[in-house]
Amino acid sequence: MEIPGEGHPRTLPLDRNRELLKTAREETYKTIGDIHLPVYIWEPPAEKAPPYPKSVAAFFFSSGWDNGQVAQFAPHCVYFASRGMMTMAFDYRVSSRHKSGPLEAIADARSAIRWLRLNAVELGINPGKIAGVGGSGGAHAVTSAAILKAFDNPIESATCSSVPNALVLFNPVLDTSKSGFGLDRFPDPNIAKEANLIRAIAL
């Protein structure tokens, strides 16, 4: 294999997921101050699109609430769009870019699901067929939207549900106790207890 000599710039490796992200349509689903959170949307091809409002898969990348790339699930989005679903990759706040934590991620996942329902007609989707898909901190965020009541945003309409109709989870953060993961990311242990999904399921 040829190795570039001194003075010759190296070619950066191609990030396939980032390249796939460029094939999506980008919109803003939430604005908080000067932060504009994007969603990347893939439509199924015309020959695969159903004749009725489409089901939608909403993807939330793995993060541990610290970092991560919204492009992580781009290959999944492209695949399921090719099979007739609407697919979307949602960005959300993480500490490395927004100095945020789990509570902001939870809030953003709730906003994302509500945004889908509020814009269902324009998007051509069925608001009763929304699958939330997430990994790690993103999985915790979208599962929190499904089963936790304590973290709803008072400025968002409670009449529009933030609960996805189905969940698909990859290595989800479920236990936020001292024997689990992420206790130190919460403002205090009591809030971490409220966000503990294992506890919520048991109740």
GUKETOR-395333 format. One record per residue (C-alpha): residue number from 0; residue in three letters; y, x, z. Coordinates in pm, 1 decimal. Layout:
REM GUKETOR-395333
<node><baza>NUM</baza><voba>ALA</voba><c2>Y</c2><c1>X</c1><c3>Z</c3></node>
...
This chain:
REM GUKETOR-395333
<node><baza>0</baza><voba>MET</voba><c2>0.0</c2><c1>0.0</c1><c3>0.0</c3></node>
<node><baza>1</baza><voba>GLU</voba><c2>337.0</c2><c1>139.7</c1><c3>-98.5</c3></node>
<node><baza>2</baza><voba>ILE</voba><c2>566.3</c2><c1>224.0</c1><c3>193.0</c3></node>
<node><baza>3</baza><voba>PRO</voba><c2>940.0</c2><c1>214.7</c1><c3>128.0</c3></node>
<node><baza>4</baza><voba>GLY</voba><c2>1093.3</c2><c1>558.7</c1><c3>144.3</c3></node>
<node><baza>5</baza><voba>GLU</voba><c2>1398.4</c2><c1>653.0</c1><c3>341.5</c3></node>
<node><baza>6</baza><voba>GLY</voba><c2>1708.0</c2><c1>482.7</c1><c3>205.4</c3></node>
<node><baza>7</baza><voba>HIS</voba><c2>1511.0</c2><c1>192.3</c1><c3>58.4</c3></node>
<node><baza>8</baza><voba>PRO</voba><c2>1558.0</c2><c1>-139.6</c1><c3>240.3</c3></node>
<node><baza>9</baza><voba>ARG</voba><c2>1248.8</c2><c1>-315.5</c1><c3>363.3</c3></node>
<node><baza>10</baza><voba>THR</voba><c2>1179.5</c2><c1>-663.9</c1><c3>230.9</c3></node>
<node><baza>11</baza><voba>LEU</voba><c2>1172.3</c2><c1>-905.7</c1><c3>520.9</c3></node>
<node><baza>12</baza><voba>PRO</voba><c2>850.9</c2><c1>-1107.8</c1><c3>549.4</c3></node>
<node><baza>13</baza><voba>LEU</voba><c2>878.3</c2><c1>-1462.0</c1><c3>417.2</c3></node>
<node><baza>14</baza><voba>ASP</voba><c2>879.6</c2><c1>-1724.0</c1><c3>689.5</c3></node>
<node><baza>15</baza><voba>ARG</voba><c2>675.5</c2><c1>-1996.3</c1><c3>522.2</c3></node>
<node><baza>16</baza><voba>ASN</voba><c2>768.7</c2><c1>-2260.3</c1><c3>777.3</c3></node>
<node><baza>17</baza><voba>ARG</voba><c2>1141.3</c2><c1>-2196.9</c1><c3>735.0</c3></node>
<node><baza>18</baza><voba>GLU</voba><c2>1100.9</c2><c1>-2216.5</c1><c3>359.9</c3></node>
<node><baza>19</baza><voba>LEU</voba><c2>925.3</c2><c1>-2552.3</c1><c3>395.1</c3></node>
<node><baza>20</baza><voba>LEU</voba><c2>1211.1</c2><c1>-2673.6</c1><c3>614.4</c3></node>
<node><baza>21</baza><voba>LYS</voba><c2>1439.2</c2><c1>-2631.4</c1><c3>313.0</c3></node>
<node><baza>22</baza><voba>THR</voba><c2>1240.7</c2><c1>-2901.1</c1><c3>131.2</c3></node>
<node><baza>23</baza><voba>ALA</voba><c2>1347.5</c2><c1>-3162.6</c1><c3>387.9</c3></node>
<node><baza>24</baza><voba>ARG</voba><c2>1657.2</c2><c1>-3379.7</c1><c3>402.9</c3></node>
<node><baza>25</baza><voba>GLU</voba><c2>1872.0</c2><c1>-3293.3</c1><c3>702.9</c3></node>
<node><baza>26</baza><voba>GLU</voba><c2>2063.4</c2><c1>-3544.8</c1><c3>913.3</c3></node>
<node><baza>27</baza><voba>THR</voba><c2>2224.7</c2><c1>-3537.8</c1><c3>1257.3</c3></node>
<node><baza>28</baza><voba>TYR</voba><c2>2056.9</c2><c1>-3769.7</c1><c3>1507.5</c3></node>
<node><baza>29</baza><voba>LYS</voba><c2>2260.7</c2><c1>-3681.5</c1><c3>1817.3</c3></node>
<node><baza>30</baza><voba>THR</voba><c2>2591.1</c2><c1>-3520.2</c1><c3>1909.5</c3></node>
<node><baza>31</baza><voba>ILE</voba><c2>2670.0</c2><c1>-3392.9</c1><c3>2259.4</c3></node>
<node><baza>32</baza><voba>GLY</voba><c2>3013.6</c2><c1>-3234.3</c1><c3>2275.1</c3></node>
<node><baza>33</baza><voba>ASP</voba><c2>3015.2</c2><c1>-2965.5</c1><c3>2007.7</c3></node>
<node><baza>34</baza><voba>ILE</voba><c2>2634.8</c2><c1>-2965.1</c1><c3>1975.0</c3></node>
<node><baza>35</baza><voba>HIS</voba><c2>2498.0</c2><c1>-3144.2</c1><c3>1669.5</c3></node>
<node><baza>36</baza><voba>LEU</voba><c2>2120.2</c2><c1>-3187.9</c1><c3>1678.8</c3></node>
<node><baza>37</baza><voba>PRO</voba><c2>1954.5</c2><c1>-3211.3</c1><c3>1338.2</c3></node>
<node><baza>38</baza><voba>VAL</voba><c2>1645.0</c2><c1>-3391.8</c1><c3>1221.9</c3></node>
<node><baza>39</baza><voba>TYR</voba><c2>1458.4</c2><c1>-3277.8</c1><c3>909.1</c3></node>
<node><baza>40</baza><voba>ILE</voba><c2>1306.7</c2><c1>-3560.7</c1><c3>707.2</c3></node>
<node><baza>41</baza><voba>TRP</voba><c2>1025.1</c2><c1>-3560.2</c1><c3>452.7</c3></node>
<node><baza>42</baza><voba>GLU</voba><c2>965.7</c2><c1>-3869.2</c1><c3>239.4</c3></node>
<node><baza>43</baza><voba>PRO</voba><c2>624.7</c2><c1>-3938.2</c1><c3>86.2</c3></node>
<node><baza>44</baza><voba>PRO</voba><c2>612.0</c2><c1>-3913.1</c1><c3>-293.1</c3></node>
<node><baza>45</baza><voba>ALA</voba><c2>664.6</c2><c1>-4244.1</c1><c3>-472.1</c3></node>
<node><baza>46</baza><voba>GLU</voba><c2>300.8</c2><c1>-4271.5</c1><c3>-578.3</c3></node>
<node><baza>47</baza><voba>LYS</voba><c2>184.7</c2><c1>-4230.6</c1><c3>-215.8</c3></node>
<node><baza>48</baza><voba>ALA</voba><c2>449.9</c2><c1>-4443.4</c1><c3>-43.8</c3></node>
<node><baza>49</baza><voba>PRO</voba><c2>313.0</c2><c1>-4776.4</c1><c3>84.1</c3></node>
<node><baza>50</baza><voba>PRO</voba><c2>471.0</c2><c1>-5101.9</c1><c3>-38.6</c3></node>
<node><baza>51</baza><voba>TYR</voba><c2>571.7</c2><c1>-5189.2</c1><c3>320.0</c3></node>
<node><baza>52</baza><voba>PRO</voba><c2>786.9</c2><c1>-5004.8</c1><c3>578.0</c3></node>
<node><baza>53</baza><voba>LYS</voba><c2>635.6</c2><c1>-4664.2</c1><c3>642.3</c3></node>
<node><baza>54</baza><voba>SER</voba><c2>483.9</c2><c1>-4535.4</c1><c3>963.3</c3></node>
<node><baza>55</baza><voba>VAL</voba><c2>657.7</c2><c1>-4223.2</c1><c3>1091.3</c3></node>
<node><baza>56</baza><voba>ALA</voba><c2>548.7</c2><c1>-3908.3</c1><c3>1274.3</c3></node>
<node><baza>57</baza><voba>ALA</voba><c2>824.0</c2><c1>-3751.3</c1><c3>1486.4</c3></node>
<node><baza>58</baza><voba>PHE</voba><c2>756.6</c2><c1>-3384.2</c1><c3>1566.2</c3></node>
<node><baza>59</baza><voba>PHE</voba><c2>896.7</c2><c1>-3187.7</c1><c3>1863.2</c3></node>
<node><baza>60</baza><voba>PHE</voba><c2>833.8</c2><c1>-2812.4</c1><c3>1852.0</c3></node>
<node><baza>61</baza><voba>SER</voba><c2>671.5</c2><c1>-2600.0</c1><c3>2123.9</c3></node>
<node><baza>62</baza><voba>SER</voba><c2>930.4</c2><c1>-2438.2</c1><c3>2346.9</c3></node>
<node><baza>63</baza><voba>GLY</voba><c2>848.9</c2><c1>-2411.8</c1><c3>2717.1</c3></node>
<node><baza>64</baza><voba>TRP</voba><c2>1210.7</c2><c1>-2540.5</c1><c3>2723.5</c3></node>
<node><baza>65</baza><voba>ASP</voba><c2>1325.5</c2><c1>-2183.2</c1><c3>2654.3</c3></node>
<node><baza>66</baza><voba>ASN</voba><c2>1309.4</c2><c1>-2124.0</c1><c3>2279.1</c3></node>
<node><baza>67</baza><voba>GLY</voba><c2>1103.0</c2><c1>-2217.7</c1><c3>1975.5</c3></node>
<node><baza>68</baza><voba>GLN</voba><c2>1164.0</c2><c1>-2311.2</c1><c3>1614.6</c3></node>
<node><baza>69</baza><voba>VAL</voba><c2>1218.3</c2><c1>-2658.1</c1><c3>1471.9</c3></node>
<node><baza>70</baza><voba>ALA</voba><c2>1029.1</c2><c1>-2532.7</c1><c3>1163.9</c3></node>
<node><baza>71</baza><voba>GLN</voba><c2>704.8</c2><c1>-2493.6</c1><c3>1362.3</c3></node>
<node><baza>72</baza><voba>PHE</voba><c2>554.0</c2><c1>-2821.4</c1><c3>1244.8</c3></node>
<node><baza>73</baza><voba>ALA</voba><c2>699.1</c2><c1>-2813.1</c1><c3>891.9</c3></node>
<node><baza>74</baza><voba>PRO</voba><c2>350.9</c2><c1>-2762.0</c1><c3>734.8</c3></node>
<node><baza>75</baza><voba>HIS</voba><c2>222.7</c2><c1>-3065.5</c1><c3>924.9</c3></node>
<node><baza>76</baza><voba>CYS</voba><c2>522.6</c2><c1>-3269.2</c1><c3>810.9</c3></node>
<node><baza>77</baza><voba>VAL</voba><c2>470.3</c2><c1>-3173.6</c1><c3>447.4</c3></node>
<node><baza>78</baza><voba>TYR</voba><c2>100.7</c2><c1>-3258.5</c1><c3>466.1</c3></node>
<node><baza>79</baza><voba>PHE</voba><c2>136.1</c2><c1>-3600.3</c1><c3>627.2</c3></node>
<node><baza>80</baza><voba>ALA</voba><c2>424.6</c2><c1>-3690.6</c1><c3>397.1</c3></node>
<node><baza>81</baza><voba>SER</voba><c2>192.5</c2><c1>-3614.1</c1><c3>105.6</c3></node>
<node><baza>82</baza><voba>ARG</voba><c2>-46.6</c2><c1>-3870.0</c1><c3>254.0</c3></node>
<node><baza>83</baza><voba>GLY</voba><c2>210.7</c2><c1>-4150.3</c1><c3>265.2</c3></node>
<node><baza>84</baza><voba>MET</voba><c2>384.9</c2><c1>-4116.0</c1><c3>602.1</c3></node>
<node><baza>85</baza><voba>MET</voba><c2>749.3</c2><c1>-4048.3</c1><c3>672.6</c3></node>
<node><baza>86</baza><voba>THR</voba><c2>762.7</c2><c1>-3728.6</c1><c3>877.7</c3></node>
<node><baza>87</baza><voba>MET</voba><c2>1046.6</c2><c1>-3576.2</c1><c3>1077.5</c3></node>
<node><baza>88</baza><voba>ALA</voba><c2>1101.4</c2><c1>-3256.0</c1><c3>1272.9</c3></node>
<node><baza>89</baza><voba>PHE</voba><c2>1355.1</c2><c1>-3301.5</c1><c3>1552.3</c3></node>
<node><baza>90</baza><voba>ASP</voba><c2>1557.5</c2><c1>-3019.4</c1><c3>1700.1</c3></node>
<node><baza>91</baza><voba>TYR</voba><c2>1634.9</c2><c1>-3051.6</c1><c3>2070.8</c3></node>
<node><baza>92</baza><voba>ARG</voba><c2>1815.9</c2><c1>-2849.4</c1><c3>2333.7</c3></node>
<node><baza>93</baza><voba>VAL</voba><c2>1650.7</c2><c1>-2534.6</c1><c3>2473.9</c3></node>
<node><baza>94</baza><voba>SER</voba><c2>1783.8</c2><c1>-2274.4</c1><c3>2715.4</c3></node>
<node><baza>95</baza><voba>SER</voba><c2>1808.1</c2><c1>-1983.9</c1><c3>2469.0</c3></node>
<node><baza>96</baza><voba>ARG</voba><c2>2048.9</c2><c1>-2173.1</c1><c3>2242.5</c3></node>
<node><baza>97</baza><voba>HIS</voba><c2>2206.7</c2><c1>-2436.2</c1><c3>2465.3</c3></node>
<node><baza>98</baza><voba>LYS</voba><c2>2172.6</c2><c1>-2307.6</c1><c3>2825.5</c3></node>
<node><baza>99</baza><voba>SER</voba><c2>1973.9</c2><c1>-2623.1</c1><c3>2898.8</c3></node>
<node><baza>100</baza><voba>GLY</voba><c2>1645.5</c2><c1>-2718.1</c1><c3>3061.9</c3></node>
<node><baza>101</baza><voba>PRO</voba><c2>1371.8</c2><c1>-2982.7</c1><c3>3072.4</c3></node>
<node><baza>102</baza><voba>LEU</voba><c2>1606.7</c2><c1>-3271.4</c1><c3>3152.9</c3></node>
<node><baza>103</baza><voba>GLU</voba><c2>1807.9</c2><c1>-3215.6</c1><c3>2835.0</c3></node>
<node><baza>104</baza><voba>ALA</voba><c2>1487.4</c2><c1>-3194.7</c1><c3>2629.9</c3></node>
<node><baza>105</baza><voba>ILE</voba><c2>1367.6</c2><c1>-3523.6</c1><c3>2780.1</c3></node>
<node><baza>106</baza><voba>ALA</voba><c2>1703.0</c2><c1>-3686.8</c1><c3>2703.2</c3></node>
<node><baza>107</baza><voba>ASP</voba><c2>1693.9</c2><c1>-3564.4</c1><c3>2343.1</c3></node>
<node><baza>108</baza><voba>ALA</voba><c2>1340.8</c2><c1>-3692.3</c1><c3>2282.1</c3></node>
<node><baza>109</baza><voba>ARG</voba><c2>1443.1</c2><c1>-4035.7</c1><c3>2410.0</c3></node>
<node><baza>110</baza><voba>SER</voba><c2>1749.2</c2><c1>-4029.6</c1><c3>2184.7</c3></node>
<node><baza>111</baza><voba>ALA</voba><c2>1534.0</c2><c1>-3930.8</c1><c3>1886.8</c3></node>
<node><baza>112</baza><voba>ILE</voba><c2>1293.5</c2><c1>-4222.6</c1><c3>1926.6</c3></node>
<node><baza>113</baza><voba>ARG</voba><c2>1584.8</c2><c1>-4463.3</c1><c3>1974.2</c3></node>
<node><baza>114</baza><voba>TRP</voba><c2>1759.6</c2><c1>-4318.6</c1><c3>1667.4</c3></node>
<node><baza>115</baza><voba>LEU</voba><c2>1448.4</c2><c1>-4396.0</c1><c3>1462.8</c3></node>
<node><baza>116</baza><voba>ARG</voba><c2>1441.1</c2><c1>-4757.4</c1><c3>1578.4</c3></node>
<node><baza>117</baza><voba>LEU</voba><c2>1814.6</c2><c1>-4812.0</c1><c3>1541.7</c3></node>
<node><baza>118</baza><voba>ASN</voba><c2>1802.1</c2><c1>-4679.3</c1><c3>1184.5</c3></node>
<node><baza>119</baza><voba>ALA</voba><c2>1462.7</c2><c1>-4819.9</c1><c3>1086.0</c3></node>
<node><baza>120</baza><voba>VAL</voba><c2>1595.9</c2><c1>-5037.1</c1><c3>803.3</c3></node>
<node><baza>121</baza><voba>GLU</voba><c2>1798.9</c2><c1>-4756.6</c1><c3>645.3</c3></node>
<node><baza>122</baza><voba>LEU</voba><c2>1508.2</c2><c1>-4513.8</c1><c3>682.3</c3></node>
<node><baza>123</baza><voba>GLY</voba><c2>1252.0</c2><c1>-4761.0</c1><c3>550.3</c3></node>
<node><baza>124</baza><voba>ILE</voba><c2>1021.7</c2><c1>-4720.3</c1><c3>849.3</c3></node>
<node><baza>125</baza><voba>ASN</voba><c2>828.5</c2><c1>-4955.9</c1><c3>1070.5</c3></node>
<node><baza>126</baza><voba>PRO</voba><c2>983.1</c2><c1>-4934.4</c1><c3>1421.3</c3></node>
<node><baza>127</baza><voba>GLY</voba><c2>649.4</c2><c1>-5041.5</c1><c3>1565.5</c3></node>
<node><baza>128</baza><voba>LYS</voba><c2>460.6</c2><c1>-4749.4</c1><c3>1412.0</c3></node>
<node><baza>129</baza><voba>ILE</voba><c2>624.0</c2><c1>-4435.4</c1><c3>1552.0</c3></node>
<node><baza>130</baza><voba>ALA</voba><c2>394.9</c2><c1>-4148.4</c1><c3>1652.4</c3></node>
<node><baza>131</baza><voba>GLY</voba><c2>546.7</c2><c1>-3883.9</c1><c3>1877.7</c3></node>
<node><baza>132</baza><voba>VAL</voba><c2>397.2</c2><c1>-3539.7</c1><c3>1815.4</c3></node>
<node><baza>133</baza><voba>GLY</voba><c2>479.3</c2><c1>-3238.5</c1><c3>2029.5</c3></node>
<node><baza>134</baza><voba>GLY</voba><c2>372.8</c2><c1>-2902.0</c1><c3>2161.2</c3></node>
<node><baza>135</baza><voba>SER</voba><c2>432.7</c2><c1>-2748.7</c1><c3>2504.9</c3></node>
<node><baza>136</baza><voba>GLY</voba><c2>784.1</c2><c1>-2842.9</c1><c3>2624.4</c3></node>
<node><baza>137</baza><voba>GLY</voba><c2>828.6</c2><c1>-3066.3</c1><c3>2320.8</c3></node>
<node><baza>138</baza><voba>ALA</voba><c2>508.5</c2><c1>-3247.5</c1><c3>2415.3</c3></node>
<node><baza>139</baza><voba>HIS</voba><c2>640.4</c2><c1>-3293.5</c1><c3>2769.3</c3></node>
<node><baza>140</baza><voba>ALA</voba><c2>968.7</c2><c1>-3430.2</c1><c3>2634.9</c3></node>
<node><baza>141</baza><voba>VAL</voba><c2>816.0</c2><c1>-3691.0</c1><c3>2404.0</c3></node>
<node><baza>142</baza><voba>THR</voba><c2>549.7</c2><c1>-3790.8</c1><c3>2659.6</c3></node>
<node><baza>143</baza><voba>SER</voba><c2>825.3</c2><c1>-3833.0</c1><c3>2917.6</c3></node>
<node><baza>144</baza><voba>ALA</voba><c2>993.2</c2><c1>-4072.7</c1><c3>2674.8</c3></node>
<node><baza>145</baza><voba>ALA</voba><c2>668.4</c2><c1>-4267.9</c1><c3>2668.2</c3></node>
<node><baza>146</baza><voba>ILE</voba><c2>583.6</c2><c1>-4295.2</c1><c3>3037.6</c3></node>
<node><baza>147</baza><voba>LEU</voba><c2>872.2</c2><c1>-4191.2</c1><c3>3265.2</c3></node>
<node><baza>148</baza><voba>LYS</voba><c2>1143.8</c2><c1>-4435.8</c1><c3>3368.8</c3></node>
<node><baza>149</baza><voba>ALA</voba><c2>1357.9</c2><c1>-4207.8</c1><c3>3586.0</c3></node>
<node><baza>150</baza><voba>PHE</voba><c2>1534.6</c2><c1>-4013.7</c1><c3>3311.9</c3></node>
<node><baza>151</baza><voba>ASP</voba><c2>1678.1</c2><c1>-4283.1</c1><c3>3088.7</c3></node>
<node><baza>152</baza><voba>ASN</voba><c2>2029.0</c2><c1>-4219.9</c1><c3>2961.7</c3></node>
<node><baza>153</baza><voba>PRO</voba><c2>2272.7</c2><c1>-4480.1</c1><c3>3097.2</c3></node>
<node><baza>154</baza><voba>ILE</voba><c2>2500.0</c2><c1>-4448.5</c1><c3>2792.3</c3></node>
<node><baza>155</baza><voba>GLU</voba><c2>2216.8</c2><c1>-4545.5</c1><c3>2554.6</c3></node>
<node><baza>156</baza><voba>SER</voba><c2>2111.5</c2><c1>-4904.3</c1><c3>2504.6</c3></node>
<node><baza>157</baza><voba>ALA</voba><c2>1812.7</c2><c1>-4989.0</c1><c3>2721.1</c3></node>
<node><baza>158</baza><voba>THR</voba><c2>1739.8</c2><c1>-5279.3</c1><c3>2485.7</c3></node>
<node><baza>159</baza><voba>CYS</voba><c2>1620.9</c2><c1>-5027.2</c1><c3>2226.0</c3></node>
<node><baza>160</baza><voba>SER</voba><c2>1295.5</c2><c1>-4875.7</c1><c3>2344.5</c3></node>
<node><baza>161</baza><voba>SER</voba><c2>1251.9</c2><c1>-4497.6</c1><c3>2355.7</c3></node>
<node><baza>162</baza><voba>VAL</voba><c2>873.2</c2><c1>-4531.7</c1><c3>2388.6</c3></node>
<node><baza>163</baza><voba>PRO</voba><c2>672.0</c2><c1>-4403.8</c1><c3>2089.5</c3></node>
<node><baza>164</baza><voba>ASN</voba><c2>375.8</c2><c1>-4616.8</c1><c3>1981.4</c3></node>
<node><baza>165</baza><voba>ALA</voba><c2>132.2</c2><c1>-4324.7</c1><c3>1980.7</c3></node>
<node><baza>166</baza><voba>LEU</voba><c2>122.2</c2><c1>-3964.4</c1><c3>2100.0</c3></node>
<node><baza>167</baza><voba>VAL</voba><c2>-35.0</c2><c1>-3649.9</c1><c3>1955.7</c3></node>
<node><baza>168</baza><voba>LEU</voba><c2>-1.7</c2><c1>-3351.7</c1><c3>2190.4</c3></node>
<node><baza>169</baza><voba>PHE</voba><c2>-65.3</c2><c1>-2978.4</c1><c3>2150.3</c3></node>
<node><baza>170</baza><voba>ASN</voba><c2>-99.0</c2><c1>-2773.3</c1><c3>2472.6</c3></node>
<node><baza>171</baza><voba>PRO</voba><c2>135.9</c2><c1>-3013.9</c1><c3>2653.0</c3></node>
<node><baza>172</baza><voba>VAL</voba><c2>316.4</c2><c1>-2933.0</c1><c3>2976.3</c3></node>
<node><baza>173</baza><voba>LEU</voba><c2>180.4</c2><c1>-3205.9</c1><c3>3203.6</c3></node>
<node><baza>174</baza><voba>ASP</voba><c2>194.5</c2><c1>-3060.4</c1><c3>3553.7</c3></node>
<node><baza>175</baza><voba>THR</voba><c2>538.2</c2><c1>-2945.2</c1><c3>3672.7</c3></node>
<node><baza>176</baza><voba>SER</voba><c2>432.5</c2><c1>-2886.7</c1><c3>4034.4</c3></node>
<node><baza>177</baza><voba>LYS</voba><c2>413.9</c2><c1>-2540.1</c1><c3>4192.8</c3></node>
<node><baza>178</baza><voba>SER</voba><c2>52.9</c2><c1>-2514.2</c1><c3>4074.5</c3></node>
<node><baza>179</baza><voba>GLY</voba><c2>149.5</c2><c1>-2609.4</c1><c3>3719.4</c3></node>
<node><baza>180</baza><voba>PHE</voba><c2>425.3</c2><c1>-2486.5</c1><c3>3488.6</c3></node>
<node><baza>181</baza><voba>GLY</voba><c2>803.0</c2><c1>-2495.7</c1><c3>3493.5</c3></node>
<node><baza>182</baza><voba>LEU</voba><c2>889.3</c2><c1>-2593.1</c1><c3>3851.1</c3></node>
<node><baza>183</baza><voba>ASP</voba><c2>1169.8</c2><c1>-2334.9</c1><c3>3853.3</c3></node>
<node><baza>184</baza><voba>ARG</voba><c2>1324.7</c2><c1>-2484.7</c1><c3>3536.8</c3></node>
<node><baza>185</baza><voba>PHE</voba><c2>1425.7</c2><c1>-2804.5</c1><c3>3718.6</c3></node>
<node><baza>186</baza><voba>PRO</voba><c2>1737.2</c2><c1>-2846.5</c1><c3>3933.2</c3></node>
<node><baza>187</baza><voba>ASP</voba><c2>1521.5</c2><c1>-2903.5</c1><c3>4242.6</c3></node>
<node><baza>188</baza><voba>PRO</voba><c2>1156.2</c2><c1>-2971.4</c1><c3>4335.4</c3></node>
<node><baza>189</baza><voba>ASN</voba><c2>1211.4</c2><c1>-3345.1</c1><c3>4378.0</c3></node>
<node><baza>190</baza><voba>ILE</voba><c2>1326.3</c2><c1>-3379.9</c1><c3>4017.2</c3></node>
<node><baza>191</baza><voba>ALA</voba><c2>1031.0</c2><c1>-3169.1</c1><c3>3901.7</c3></node>
<node><baza>192</baza><voba>LYS</voba><c2>807.8</c2><c1>-3409.0</c1><c3>4094.8</c3></node>
<node><baza>193</baza><voba>GLU</voba><c2>960.4</c2><c1>-3707.4</c1><c3>3913.9</c3></node>
<node><baza>194</baza><voba>ALA</voba><c2>896.9</c2><c1>-3530.5</c1><c3>3581.1</c3></node>
<node><baza>195</baza><voba>ASN</voba><c2>534.3</c2><c1>-3447.9</c1><c3>3665.1</c3></node>
<node><baza>196</baza><voba>LEU</voba><c2>333.7</c2><c1>-3634.4</c1><c3>3400.9</c3></node>
<node><baza>197</baza><voba>ILE</voba><c2>0.2</c2><c1>-3589.6</c1><c3>3580.8</c3></node>
<node><baza>198</baza><voba>ARG</voba><c2>151.1</c2><c1>-3764.3</c1><c3>3882.8</c3></node>
<node><baza>199</baza><voba>ALA</voba><c2>301.6</c2><c1>-4037.8</c1><c3>3664.7</c3></node>
<node><baza>200</baza><voba>ILE</voba><c2>-32.4</c2><c1>-4107.0</c1><c3>3495.8</c3></node>
<node><baza>201</baza><voba>ALA</voba><c2>-208.4</c2><c1>-4120.8</c1><c3>3833.6</c3></node>
<node><baza>202</baza><voba>LEU</voba><c2>45.1</c2><c1>-4373.2</c1><c3>3964.0</c3></node>
